[in-house]
Amino acid sequence: QKEVEQNSGPLSVPEGAIASLNCTYSDRVSQSFFWYRQYSGKSPELIMSIYSNGDKEDGRFTAQLNKASQYVSLLIRDSQPSDSATYLCAVNIRAGGTSYGKLTFGQGTILTVHP
Amino acid sequence: SAVISQKPSRDICQRGTSLTIQCQVDSQVTMMFWYRQQPGQSLTLIATANQGSEATYESGFVIDKFPISRPNLTFSTLTVSNMSPEDSSIYLCSVDWGDEQYFGPGTRLTVT
């Protein structure tokens, strides 16, 4: 079983719709969860971080975390063509209460928002 | 967040040669990381570089192939040694900043 799995893509949504990206992880000690956006030919850009169960909203983005189900998701409301990119889910394992720093990435989901 | 730069941004190298990639941060950071992103793939951690100690390598990566230096809190280098076409990838450095991790622009390496 992969440590971090994302829903298979590519995902195509019309402009203005909600895009839903999902991620599951296997290690129960994982404490920090991140969503990165990566445009073609660019490096990953951090768009959301979440550490506790529930929802976290930032503009059009909402991250949802359910540690019991080992599940984290990203919702993009009012999707725009400029949101077309690969979205990477990343999980940070923290050992012994200190920052371990190691990020494990999912395989990424390609999102296309069409006008 | 910290501003991270990498040199070179891209390079084409012949097999059997080595390339050293530099990563510079505009602020002092404790932990720096080196990742590899092979074509069409996600990111894989190569090693963690802490100032004043040996780098910690992930499974599948060895110091002889990917030697790392971390001379101070704002700079690190990754060398890709004795390159083969399979080393063609994007190499990214990143830093821990307030419990979050930020990436440099990457170095696109092509080995012919």
Interface residues (C-beta under 8 A of the other chain):
Chain A: S32 F34 Y36 K42 S43 P44 E45 L46 S49 Y51 L88 A90 N92 S99 G101 K102 L103 T104 F105 G106 Q107 G108
Chain B: S1 M31 F33 Q41 S42 L43 T44 L45 T48 E58 I90 L92 S94 D96 D99 E100 Q101 Y102 F103 G104 P105 G106
